[in-house]
Amino acid sequence: MHYILSQVESGLKTCQSSGWLKIESAEYKTVRDGRIHVQFNHDS
């Protein structure tokens, strides 16, 4: 299960860095209960 979450988290970061996700600043945090928390930082 943790492996799958790691792949999803990695995929989200890949999409972000590739410009597929229009997110300027975000932090992806995988928590123990199996959910991925995405923290959006809006500086503008």
Secondary structure by P-SEA (a helix, b strand, c coil): caaaaaaaaaaaaaaaaaccccccbbbbbbccccbbbbbbbbcc
